[in-house]
């Protein structure tokens, strides 16, 4: 037996092993009894009702497996008679010169099996007519390659004249860093046919993913019979994750795709090394109105590639006490290069100031920042009094006008003061107006002046503003807080829901729920809701438009929903469980827990911001139903953490804080402030698990405990 014959006989054995899962139990050593039938007994399921399902492919795979098994278990010499001349075989095809041998039939049937697998993979891309036609062609070819058929090599070539080979058929580039590039993979296309083939326009090409690229190709237009060409492909990922793609070939003579499966993975990007000097700076204490010497912050790009500053960066955030005076950090920072930003501290009021100088880059989805701080002291030379310091005009109808409020400015200093140009003035809102003022130019020592202000709302809603004063001698603002509400004759609905054994009544508006749970009241109406537990129950709290556990007073300007939750006391569990039901609003809450009580929060919608207390008083469970941002504030000591496929559990101050829900709905802010998630370092659920030295286990697996625990630092790191 020749080397070729041995090779051809090994091939179908491997193919039979591969086809076991497709043919539901076919083995190379033991053909199931139900497959022990001849080719003449085999009946292909008819294609009817314009429907082709998995059975059509399964039956054909079983049949091809049977034919291969029959050919493989016979000795080649038993079939050598099939290779006799045409004259000895009157049933031979009139085209024939020599009939094809057993080894050739094995090779052809193996190719058919591969074609059938590829056809099933691509069946969803085809319409009914194309798919059914291709299946009939496969059936026709299988008949001529079966053990009992007299098929000549010329007819075999007529049936399948094109023999295309692509090496390799699949390739995994492995794992590299984002921004990196692999050595090129050389893909060889061999035309083993007896005729040339023509590459269709736009082929070869990469499809599905931009992580791969063709760098060089000799596969242009026509590939001659027996010739080959090469295509070089590289993997250069632009983001973190798994990449899958295809290098596709298509020929004018063959209505089919030939492709190479490509894959690769990109890990977190350590390519970008950014340095900020200093990382934190305290300007010290100065007087209000003063200005410090500029601080020079240096941004160093220690990477091997350039970085691009995002629009509007660098910038100062959170506080107006700091200002950028000069910057050379514009657009690009070349590899190995640096730029500088000058920042000053010029406080406009007394107190402590904290802020950030923030940087963000197009290539890196993260913030880089410098902590800034400073303190401003008061200027005791000038003693200024404003009466009143705050005033609420109450609620009036839109278009109405209140009686004037008289604001008195008293100069209690020993020297005169000079009002700066354009002061006093109203700022922020047009709902207030100065109608009269005696505060002009100078106010002598020990003297006073008056300003009259009215409230005349131009729309429905809450109004807040300031009456400002500023003096040439004092680089600071003095102001009166002003507020008011505008209403009209429109009505809105207040809906109350009772959860558990209890009721809710109201001092106005006629709420007596669960009997009367909805009322319509004029805009601006103030309603007080009173929770009344049933015997043996306790009120666990409000959710929706009300919070806490006391009587709730709300002013109706829009459609409002309130839920009152009651718990039945369990004599066997005196501590009990306290449950808060969050509605569809965008809630911003601090979860602290209660001693000896399992506190639970059930979220029914909205994009919520949840801050975990640094000292929880009891166990807490938060069940999420939509996007939730979880703040891990500075100073939060995390003693243990475990990540699961449906949530995470922290151990903080010997209490458990459990977050449950779809992990894709959770994101975490390290070193964030309560209700200000943009201040910290934001990470996804998966990135958070990685920061704690863990990963997200598959569904059904046990939790993965973090190997990194400790205290959340100012820069968002975890300090053991």
ZAKOLTI-11728 format. One record per residue (C-alpha): x negated, z negated, y. Coordinates in steps of 0.25 Angstrom, whole numbers, padded with zeros to 4 digits. Each point is the difference from the previous one (the first is absolute). Layout:
// residues N
<<X,Z,Y>>
...
// end
This chain:
// residues 720
<<0000,0000,0000>>
<<-0006,0004,0014>>
<<-0003,-0010,0011>>
<<0011,0007,0008>>
<<0010,-0003,-0011>>
<<-0004,-0014,-0001>>
<<0002,-0002,0015>>
<<0013,0006,0000>>
<<0005,-0009,-0011>>
<<-0005,-0012,0007>>
<<0008,0004,0012>>
<<0014,-0001,-0006>>
<<-0003,-0013,-0006>>
<<-0002,-0006,0014>>
<<0012,0007,0005>>
<<0008,-0006,-0011>>
<<-0005,-0013,0004>>
<<0004,0002,0014>>
<<0013,0005,-0003>>
<<0005,-0012,-0008>>
<<0007,-0006,0012>>
<<0007,0013,0003>>
<<0004,0004,-0014>>
<<0005,-0014,-0003>>
<<-0009,-0004,-0012>>
<<-0008,0013,-0004>>
<<-0013,-0004,-0007>>
<<-0012,0009,-0004>>
<<0000,-0007,-0014>>
<<0014,-0002,-0003>>
<<0011,0010,0004>>
<<0013,-0007,0001>>
<<0010,0005,-0011>>
<<0010,0005,0011>>
<<-0011,0010,0005>>
<<-0003,0006,-0014>>
<<0008,0013,0002>>
<<-0005,0014,0001>>
<<0000,0008,0013>>
<<0012,0008,-0005>>
<<0008,-0013,-0001>>
<<-0004,-0004,0014>>
<<0011,0002,0011>>
<<-0003,-0001,0014>>
<<0011,-0007,0008>>
<<0008,0010,0008>>
<<0000,-0001,0015>>
<<0014,-0001,0005>>
<<0008,-0006,0011>>
<<-0011,0003,0009>>
<<-0007,-0013,-0004>>
<<-0014,-0002,-0006>>
<<-0003,-0014,-0004>>
<<-0011,-0008,-0007>>
<<0006,0004,-0014>>
<<-0004,0015,0003>>
<<-0015,-0004,0002>>
<<0000,-0010,-0011>>
<<0005,0010,-0011>>
<<-0010,0010,0005>>
<<-0012,-0010,-0001>>
<<0005,-0004,-0014>>
<<0000,0014,-0004>>
<<-0014,0003,0006>>
<<-0005,-0012,-0007>>
<<0005,0004,-0013>>
<<-0006,0014,0001>>
<<-0013,-0006,0004>>
<<0000,-0010,-0012>>
<<0004,0011,-0010>>
<<-0012,0009,0005>>
<<-0009,-0012,0000>>
<<0002,-0005,-0014>>
<<-0002,0014,-0006>>
<<-0014,0005,-0004>>
<<-0004,0012,0008>>
<<-0003,0009,-0012>>
<<0015,-0001,-0004>>
<<0003,0008,0013>>
<<-0011,0009,0000>>
<<0009,0011,-0006>>
<<0007,0000,0014>>
<<-0012,0006,0006>>
<<0002,0013,-0009>>
<<0001,0014,0006>>
<<0013,0006,0005>>
<<0002,0009,-0013>>
<<0001,-0012,-0009>>
<<0011,-0007,0008>>
<<0011,0009,0003>>
<<0007,-0011,0007>>
<<-0011,-0002,0010>>
<<0003,0004,0015>>
<<-0003,0015,0003>>
<<-0009,-0005,0011>>
<<-0009,-0007,-0009>>
<<-0015,0003,-0003>>
<<-0003,-0013,-0008>>
<<0010,-0012,-0002>>
<<-0004,-0013,0007>>
<<-0006,-0010,-0009>>
<<0004,-0015,-0002>>
<<-0010,-0005,0009>>
<<0005,0009,0011>>
<<0014,-0004,-0002>>
<<-0004,-0015,0001>>
<<-0007,0003,0013>>
<<0013,0008,0005>>
<<0009,-0011,-0004>>
<<-0008,-0011,0006>>
<<0000,0008,0013>>
<<0015,0001,-0001>>
<<0001,-0015,-0002>>
<<-0007,-0003,0013>>
<<0008,0010,0007>>
<<0013,-0007,-0005>>
<<-0005,-0013,0005>>
<<-0004,0006,0014>>
<<0014,0007,0000>>
<<0007,-0014,-0002>>
<<-0008,-0006,0011>>
<<0004,0011,0010>>
<<0014,0002,-0005>>
<<0006,-0008,0012>>
<<-0006,0010,0009>>
<<0007,0012,-0006>>
<<0014,0006,0000>>
<<0008,0002,-0013>>
<<-0003,0015,-0001>>
<<-0015,-0002,0001>>
<<-0001,-0012,-0009>>
<<0009,0006,-0011>>
<<-0008,0014,0000>>
<<-0013,-0008,-0002>>
<<0005,-0007,-0012>>
<<0005,0013,-0006>>
<<-0014,0006,0002>>
<<-0006,-0012,-0007>>
<<0010,0001,-0012>>
<<-0004,0015,-0001>>
<<-0015,-0003,0000>>
<<0001,-0012,-0010>>
<<0007,0010,-0010>>
<<-0011,0010,0000>>
<<-0011,-0011,-0002>>
<<0007,-0007,-0012>>
<<-0006,0000,-0013>>
<<0009,0011,-0006>>
<<0000,0010,0011>>
<<-0009,0012,0000>>
<<-0005,0001,0014>>
<<-0012,0009,0004>>
<<-0011,-0004,0010>>
<<0005,0011,0009>>
<<0014,-0005,0000>>
<<-0005,-0015,0002>>
<<-0007,0006,0012>>
<<0013,0006,0005>>
<<0007,-0013,-0001>>
<<-0010,-0008,0007>>
<<-0010,0009,0007>>
<<-0005,-0011,0009>>
<<-0009,-0011,-0004>>
<<-0004,-0009,0011>>
<<-0009,-0012,-0001>>
<<-0003,-0010,0011>>
<<-0011,-0011,-0002>>
<<0002,-0011,0002>>
<<0015,-0001,-0001>>
<<0001,-0014,0006>>
<<-0010,-0009,0008>>
<<-0001,-0014,0006>>
<<-0009,-0001,0012>>
<<0000,-0015,-0002>>
<<0000,-0010,0012>>
<<-0007,0002,0013>>
<<0002,-0006,0014>>
<<0009,0006,0011>>
<<-0008,0010,0008>>
<<-0010,0003,-0012>>
<<-0002,0013,-0007>>
<<-0002,0002,-0015>>
<<-0010,0011,-0005>>
<<0007,0013,-0003>>
<<0007,0002,-0013>>
<<-0002,0014,-0005>>
<<0013,0006,-0007>>
<<-0003,0013,-0008>>
<<0011,0010,-0002>>
<<-0003,0009,-0012>>
<<0008,0013,-0003>>
<<-0001,0001,-0015>>
<<0010,0012,0000>>
<<-0003,0014,-0003>>
<<0006,0004,0014>>
<<-0004,-0004,0014>>
<<0009,-0010,0008>>
<<0004,-0001,0015>>
<<0001,-0013,0007>>
<<0012,-0001,0008>>
<<-0001,-0002,0015>>
<<-0004,-0014,0005>>
<<-0005,-0004,-0014>>
<<-0008,-0008,-0004>>
<<0005,-0011,0008>>
<<0001,-0015,0001>>
<<0015,-0006,0000>>
<<0007,-0013,0002>>
<<-0011,-0008,0006>>
<<-0009,0001,0012>>
<<-0011,-0009,-0007>>
<<-0006,0012,-0007>>
<<-0006,0013,0006>>
<<-0006,0013,-0005>>
<<-0014,0002,0006>>
<<-0004,0013,-0007>>
<<0006,0010,-0009>>
<<-0004,0013,-0007>>
<<0014,0002,-0005>>
<<0004,0011,0009>>
<<0010,0011,-0003>>
<<-0003,0006,-0014>>
<<-0007,-0007,-0012>>
<<-0005,0011,-0010>>
<<0003,-0001,-0015>>
<<-0010,-0009,-0006>>
<<-0005,-0005,0014>>
<<0001,-0014,0007>>
<<0000,-0006,0014>>
<<-0002,-0014,0005>>
<<0007,-0009,0010>>
<<-0007,-0012,0006>>
<<0009,-0012,0004>>
<<-0003,-0013,0007>>
<<0008,-0013,0001>>
<<-0001,-0006,0014>>
<<0011,-0010,0002>>
<<0006,-0004,0014>>
<<0007,-0012,-0004>>
<<0000,-0011,-0010>>
<<0008,0002,-0013>>
<<0001,0009,-0013>>
<<0000,0015,0002>>
<<0005,0011,-0010>>
<<0000,0015,0003>>
<<-0001,0013,-0007>>
<<-0010,0012,0001>>
<<0010,0011,-0002>>
<<-0003,0015,-0004>>
<<0011,0011,-0001>>
<<-0002,0014,-0004>>
<<0008,0013,0003>>
<<0001,0004,-0015>>
<<0005,-0014,-0005>>
<<0012,-0007,0006>>
<<-0006,-0013,-0003>>
<<-0009,-0011,0007>>
<<-0013,-0005,-0006>>
<<-0005,-0012,0006>>
<<-0011,-0012,-0001>>
<<0005,-0014,0001>>
<<-0008,-0007,0011>>
<<0000,-0015,0003>>
<<-0008,-0011,0007>>
<<0001,-0013,0007>>
<<-0004,-0005,0014>>
<<-0003,-0015,0002>>
<<0000,-0008,0013>>
<<-0008,0006,0011>>
<<-0013,-0007,0002>>
<<-0006,0012,0006>>
<<0005,-0005,0014>>
<<-0009,-0011,0005>>
<<0005,-0005,0013>>
<<-0007,-0011,0008>>
<<0005,-0007,0013>>
<<-0009,-0009,0008>>
<<0004,-0011,0003>>
<<0011,-0002,-0009>>
<<0006,-0012,0008>>
<<-0002,-0004,0014>>
<<0004,-0012,0009>>
<<-0001,0003,0015>>
<<0001,-0015,0003>>
<<0008,-0007,0011>>
<<0002,0006,0014>>
<<0010,-0001,0011>>
<<0013,0008,0001>>
<<-0003,0012,0008>>
<<-0015,0000,-0004>>
<<-0007,0011,-0008>>
<<-0011,-0001,-0010>>
<<-0012,0009,-0001>>
<<0003,0011,-0010>>
<<-0002,-0002,-0015>>
<<-0007,0012,-0007>>
<<0006,0003,-0014>>
<<-0008,0009,-0008>>
<<0007,0009,-0011>>
<<-0011,0005,-0010>>
<<0004,0011,-0010>>
<<-0010,-0004,-0012>>
<<0007,0011,-0009>>
<<-0006,0013,-0004>>
<<0012,0008,0006>>
<<0006,0000,0014>>
<<0013,-0008,0003>>
<<0011,0004,0009>>
<<0006,-0011,0010>>
<<0016,0001,-0001>>
<<0007,0003,0012>>
<<0002,-0012,0010>>
<<-0012,-0008,-0006>>
<<-0008,-0008,0003>>
<<0010,-0009,0007>>
<<0003,-0014,0004>>
<<0012,-0006,-0007>>
<<0009,-0012,0001>>
<<-0004,-0006,0014>>
<<-0002,0006,0014>>
<<-0011,-0010,0003>>
<<-0011,0010,-0005>>
<<-0003,0014,0005>>
<<-0008,0011,-0005>>
<<-0009,0005,0012>>
<<-0008,0010,-0006>>
<<-0002,0007,-0013>>
<<-0009,0011,-0007>>
<<0009,-0001,-0013>>
<<0007,0014,0002>>
<<0005,0008,-0012>>
<<-0012,0002,-0010>>
<<-0011,-0010,-0003>>
<<-0011,0008,-0008>>
<<-0006,-0006,-0013>>
<<-0011,-0010,0004>>
<<0005,0000,0015>>
<<0006,-0011,0008>>
<<0009,-0002,0013>>
<<0003,-0011,0009>>
<<0012,-0006,0007>>
<<0000,-0010,0012>>
<<0011,-0011,0000>>
<<0002,-0010,0011>>
<<0009,-0013,0001>>
<<0008,-0001,0012>>
<<0011,-0010,-0002>>
<<0013,0000,0008>>
<<0006,-0013,-0004>>
<<-0005,-0014,-0005>>
<<-0002,-0002,-0015>>
<<-0007,0005,-0012>>
<<-0001,0015,-0003>>
<<-0003,0007,-0013>>
<<0000,0015,-0003>>
<<-0006,0011,-0008>>
<<-0008,0012,0004>>
<<0005,0010,-0011>>
<<-0006,0012,-0006>>
<<0007,0010,-0010>>
<<-0006,0012,-0006>>
<<0007,0013,-0006>>
<<-0008,-0001,-0013>>
<<0002,-0015,-0003>>
<<0014,-0005,-0001>>
<<-0004,-0014,0006>>
<<-0002,-0008,0013>>
<<-0014,-0005,0005>>
<<0000,-0010,0011>>
<<-0007,-0010,0008>>
<<0006,-0014,0003>>
<<0000,-0003,0014>>
<<0004,-0013,0007>>
<<-0001,-0007,0013>>
<<0006,-0011,0009>>
<<0005,-0001,0014>>
<<0001,-0013,0008>>
<<0009,-0002,0012>>
<<-0004,0001,0015>>
<<0004,-0013,0006>>
<<-0003,0004,0014>>
<<0014,0006,0001>>
<<0012,-0007,-0003>>
<<0012,0009,-0001>>
<<0015,-0005,-0004>>
<<0011,0009,-0004>>
<<0014,-0005,-0002>>
<<0007,0003,-0009>>
<<-0011,0004,-0010>>
<<0011,0006,-0009>>
<<0014,0005,0001>>
<<0011,0005,-0008>>
<<0011,0008,0007>>
<<0010,-0001,-0012>>
<<0009,0011,-0005>>
<<0007,0010,0009>>
<<0006,0013,-0001>>
<<-0007,0013,0001>>
<<0000,0004,0015>>
<<0003,-0014,0005>>
<<-0009,-0008,0009>>
<<-0003,-0015,0000>>
<<-0001,-0009,0012>>
<<-0015,0000,0005>>
<<-0010,-0009,-0006>>
<<-0009,-0007,0011>>
<<-0014,-0001,-0005>>
<<-0009,-0009,0009>>
<<-0015,0002,0001>>
<<-0008,-0012,0005>>
<<-0014,0000,0004>>
<<-0005,-0014,-0003>>
<<-0014,0003,0003>>
<<-0009,-0004,0012>>
<<-0002,0014,0004>>
<<0009,0012,0003>>
<<0002,0011,-0011>>
<<0002,0015,0002>>
<<0010,0007,-0008>>
<<-0006,0013,-0006>>
<<0007,0013,0004>>
<<0013,0004,-0008>>
<<0002,-0015,-0003>>
<<0009,-0007,-0003>>
<<0007,0010,-0009>>
<<0008,0002,-0013>>
<<-0006,0006,-0012>>
<<0003,0005,-0014>>
<<0015,0001,0001>>
<<0010,0007,0010>>
<<0011,-0009,-0003>>
<<-0005,-0010,0011>>
<<-0002,0003,0015>>
<<-0006,-0007,0012>>
<<0011,-0001,0011>>
<<-0008,-0008,0011>>
<<-0013,-0006,0002>>
<<-0007,-0009,0011>>
<<-0013,0001,-0008>>
<<-0008,0009,0009>>
<<-0015,0001,0001>>
<<-0005,-0015,0003>>
<<0005,-0013,-0005>>
<<-0006,-0011,0008>>
<<-0005,-0013,-0007>>
<<0011,-0009,-0004>>
<<0011,0011,0004>>
<<0009,0007,-0009>>
<<0009,0013,-0001>>
<<0012,0005,-0007>>
<<0003,0013,-0009>>
<<0015,0003,-0004>>
<<0002,0007,-0013>>
<<0013,0006,-0006>>
<<0003,0004,-0014>>
<<0008,0013,-0002>>
<<-0001,0006,-0014>>
<<0001,0015,-0002>>
<<0002,0000,-0015>>
<<0004,-0009,-0011>>
<<-0010,-0010,-0006>>
<<-0010,-0011,0003>>
<<-0009,0002,0013>>
<<-0013,-0008,0002>>
<<-0009,0002,0013>>
<<-0010,-0007,0009>>
<<0000,-0003,0015>>
<<-0015,0002,0003>>
<<-0009,-0006,0011>>
<<-0014,0003,0002>>
<<-0010,-0005,0011>>
<<-0013,0006,0006>>
<<-0007,-0013,-0002>>
<<0004,-0002,-0014>>
<<-0002,0010,-0011>>
<<0012,-0004,-0008>>
<<0015,0002,-0001>>
<<0011,-0010,0002>>
<<0013,0003,-0005>>
<<0015,-0004,-0003>>
<<0006,0003,-0013>>
<<0013,0007,0002>>
<<0011,0004,-0011>>
<<0014,0004,-0001>>
<<0010,0008,-0009>>
<<0008,0012,0002>>
<<0013,0002,-0007>>
<<0013,0008,0001>>
<<0014,0000,-0006>>
<<-0005,0006,-0014>>
<<0002,-0008,-0013>>
<<-0009,-0002,-0012>>
<<0002,-0005,-0014>>
<<-0005,-0013,-0005>>
<<0000,-0001,-0016>>
<<-0003,-0013,-0007>>
<<-0003,0000,-0015>>
<<0000,-0013,-0009>>
<<-0009,-0002,-0012>>
<<0003,-0012,-0008>>
<<0009,-0012,0000>>
<<0003,-0001,0015>>
<<0007,0005,0013>>
<<-0003,0005,0014>>
<<0008,-0003,0012>>
<<-0002,0003,0015>>
<<0003,-0007,0013>>
<<0005,0013,0006>>
<<0004,0014,-0006>>
<<0008,-0005,-0011>>
<<-0010,0000,-0012>>
<<0005,-0008,-0012>>
<<-0007,0006,-0012>>
<<0002,0003,-0011>>
<<0014,0002,0005>>
<<-0003,0007,0013>>
<<-0014,0005,0000>>
<<0001,0011,0011>>
<<0003,0000,0015>>
<<-0001,0010,0011>>
<<-0004,-0007,0014>>
<<-0004,0005,0014>>
<<-0014,0003,0002>>
<<-0008,-0012,0005>>
<<0009,-0010,-0007>>
<<-0007,-0012,-0005>>
<<0004,-0005,-0014>>
<<-0004,-0012,-0007>>
<<0000,0000,-0016>>
<<0002,-0013,-0007>>
<<-0004,-0001,-0015>>
<<0009,-0009,-0009>>
<<-0005,-0003,-0014>>
<<0010,-0002,-0011>>
<<0000,-0013,-0008>>
<<-0013,-0003,-0007>>
<<-0007,0012,0007>>
<<-0010,0002,0011>>
<<-0002,0010,0011>>
<<-0014,0007,-0003>>
<<0000,0009,0012>>
<<0004,0013,0008>>
<<-0005,0014,-0001>>
<<0003,0012,0008>>
<<0003,-0002,0015>>
<<-0002,-0015,-0002>>
<<-0012,-0008,-0006>>
<<-0003,-0015,-0003>>
<<0010,-0010,-0005>>
<<0006,-0006,0012>>
<<0013,0006,0007>>
<<-0002,0014,0005>>
<<0003,0005,0014>>
<<-0001,0015,0002>>
<<0004,0009,0012>>
<<0007,0013,-0005>>
<<-0005,0013,0006>>
<<0000,0008,-0012>>
<<0006,0000,-0014>>
<<-0006,-0012,-0007>>
<<0000,-0006,-0014>>
<<-0003,-0014,-0004>>
<<-0001,-0006,-0014>>
<<0001,-0015,-0003>>
<<-0006,-0005,-0013>>
<<0005,-0012,-0008>>
<<-0006,-0006,-0012>>
<<0007,-0009,-0010>>
<<-0008,-0013,-0003>>
<<-0005,-0001,-0014>>
<<0000,-0015,-0005>>
<<-0011,0004,-0010>>
<<-0008,0006,0011>>
<<0001,-0008,0013>>
<<-0011,0008,0007>>
<<0008,0013,-0002>>
<<-0002,0014,0005>>
<<0001,0005,0014>>
<<0003,0015,0001>>
<<0000,0008,0013>>
<<0007,0014,0000>>
<<-0007,0010,0010>>
<<0009,0011,0004>>
<<-0003,0015,0004>>
<<-0007,-0004,0013>>
<<-0015,0001,0003>>
<<-0003,-0015,-0002>>
<<-0012,-0007,0005>>
<<-0001,-0014,-0007>>
<<-0010,-0011,-0003>>
<<0001,-0005,-0014>>
<<-0004,-0015,-0001>>
<<0008,-0005,-0012>>
<<0006,-0014,-0001>>
<<-0005,-0013,-0008>>
<<0006,-0001,-0014>>
<<0009,0013,0002>>
<<-0002,0014,-0006>>
<<0002,0009,0013>>
<<0004,0014,-0003>>
<<0002,0012,0009>>
<<0008,0012,-0004>>
<<-0002,0012,0008>>
<<0011,0010,0000>>
<<-0006,0011,0009>>
<<-0007,0002,0013>>
<<-0015,0001,0003>>
<<-0004,-0015,0000>>
<<-0013,-0007,0005>>
<<-0003,-0013,-0008>>
<<-0011,-0010,0004>>
<<-0004,-0010,-0010>>
<<-0002,-0014,0005>>
<<-0014,-0006,-0002>>
<<0006,-0013,-0005>>
<<0012,0004,-0008>>
<<0008,-0013,-0003>>
<<0006,0005,-0013>>
<<0001,0012,-0010>>
<<0005,0013,0007>>
<<0005,0013,-0007>>
<<0003,0012,0009>>
<<0007,0012,-0007>>
<<-0001,0013,0007>>
<<0010,0011,0001>>
<<-0007,0009,0010>>
<<-0013,0001,0008>>
<<-0007,-0013,0003>>
<<-0012,-0003,0008>>
<<-0007,-0014,-0005>>
<<-0009,-0007,0010>>
<<-0011,-0008,-0006>>
<<-0004,-0007,0013>>
<<-0014,-0005,0004>>
<<-0003,-0013,-0007>>
<<0009,0002,-0012>>
<<-0007,-0007,-0012>>
<<0004,0008,-0013>>
<<-0004,-0008,-0012>>
<<0004,0010,-0011>>
<<0007,0013,0000>>
<<0006,0008,-0012>>
<<0005,0015,0002>>
<<0011,0006,-0009>>
<<0006,0014,-0001>>
<<0013,-0006,0008>>
<<-0007,-0010,0009>>
<<-0010,-0010,0004>>
<<-0001,-0015,-0001>>
<<-0009,-0008,0010>>
<<-0004,-0015,-0002>>
<<-0001,-0006,0014>>
<<-0001,-0015,0003>>
<<0004,-0003,-0015>>
<<0013,0008,0002>>
<<0003,0013,-0006>>
<<0005,0012,0009>>
<<0005,0011,-0008>>
<<0004,0014,0005>>
<<0008,0009,-0009>>
<<0005,0014,0001>>
<<-0005,0014,0000>>
<<-0015,-0001,0003>>
<<0001,0013,0008>>
<<0009,-0007,0010>>
<<-0011,-0011,0003>>
<<-0011,0001,0010>>
<<-0009,-0011,0004>>
<<-0007,-0004,0013>>
<<-0013,-0008,-0001>>
<<-0002,-0009,0013>>
<<0013,0004,0006>>
<<0008,-0008,0010>>
<<0015,-0004,-0003>>
<<0009,0012,0004>>
<<-0012,0009,0004>>
<<-0005,0007,-0012>>
<<-0008,0010,0008>>
<<-0010,-0011,0004>>
<<-0007,-0001,-0014>>
<<-0005,0008,-0011>>
<<0011,0007,-0007>>
<<-0001,0003,-0015>>
<<0009,0006,-0011>>
<<0004,-0008,-0012>>
<<-0011,0007,-0008>>
<<-0011,-0002,0011>>
<<0005,-0015,0001>>
<<-0002,-0002,-0015>>
<<-0014,0007,0001>>
<<-0004,-0010,0012>>
<<0003,-0012,-0009>>
<<-0008,0006,-0012>>
<<0012,0005,-0008>>
<<0008,0012,-0003>>
<<0015,0003,-0003>>
<<0003,0000,-0015>>
<<0009,0010,-0007>>
<<0014,-0004,-0001>>
<<0002,-0010,-0012>>
<<-0014,-0005,0000>>
<<-0003,-0014,0005>>
<<-0005,-0004,0014>>
<<-0014,0002,0005>>
<<-0006,-0012,0006>>
<<-0009,0003,0013>>
<<-0015,-0004,-0001>>
<<-0001,-0001,0015>>
<<0007,-0011,0007>>
<<-0002,-0009,0012>>
<<0004,0000,0015>>
<<0004,0012,0008>>
<<-0010,0002,0011>>
<<0002,0006,0014>>
<<-0006,0013,-0004>>
<<0010,0001,-0012>>
<<-0010,-0004,-0011>>
<<0001,-0010,-0010>>
<<-0010,-0012,0001>>
<<-0001,-0007,-0013>>
// end
